[in-house]
């Protein structure tokens, strides 16, 4: 099963995900995010826009590769993959 990791600041919004191994079934990035949302309701609302695409400052990598399809999230996540979810922080 793939595992999901994320930047630590996301845990302040979804503490149920902190200090645990997040394992989900293989499938598309959209399916992986939905499984994370099943564990932490509201997660997809935070990382996806109202059309289901990744928000502008959210990035997802499968192993060391940034997902190509940011709109429909169709990139495939295999059983051996690690999915990294991170949000760019900006400010002045």
N, C-alpha and C positions, 0 to 999 in steps of 0.2 A: 504494500500500500504506500502511496506517496505520503510524504509528510509536508506540513505547512509551517513555515516560520515567518515571523514578522518583526518589524522594528518595535522596540520596547515601548515607545510612546503610544502605540495603539492599545496597549494593555490598560491604560487609564480609562479608556472608553469601554473596553471589553475584558474586565478582570477575570472572567471565567476561563479565558484562554491562557492566562499567565501560568508559568511553572508547570506546563503539561506538554506532552507530546501530542501534536495534532495530526492524527492519521486519518486519511479519507480515501474513498475508493478512487481508482484511476478513472480518467475521463477528460472532458474538456475543462479549460480553466473556468468556464461558467459553472460547470457542475461542481468543481472543487470549491469555488466560492460559496455556492449554495450549501454545501455540506458544512462549511465553516459557519455559515449563517444559521444552520440548524443547531449548532452548539451554542452560538452567541447571537441570538436574535437581534437584528438591526445592523449586523456587520455589512451586509451587501448595500444597505442604504447609505452607509458611510463611505464605501469605496467605489460604488457605482452611481452614475447619474440616473436621471429619470428615464432614460432610454436603455439602460442596462449596459452602457459602455463604461470603461474605467474613467474615473474622474481625472481631470487634467493633471493633477499633481500626484496621482497614485500610479505606482509601477509594480508589475508582477514579473518575476523571473522564474523560469523553469531551469533549474540548475544554474548555469551561468549565462543563460540566454534570455534577454528581455522578450516578453511575448510580442508577437508580430501583430496579432489581431486584437486591437484595443476596443473594437466596436462590438463584435459578437462573441469574443472570447472563445474562439473555436480551437485554439492551439491545444494539442493533446498532451496530457500529463500521464506518463507511464507509471507503473508500479514502483520503479526504482527512483523516481524523481523526488527532488526537494523543491517546493514552491516557496519563493520568497515574496512577501508583500511588504512594500515600503512606500512611504509618502514623503515626497520632497518637502522640506521645510524652507520657507523663504521669509524674508522680512528685512527691514532696514536697520 
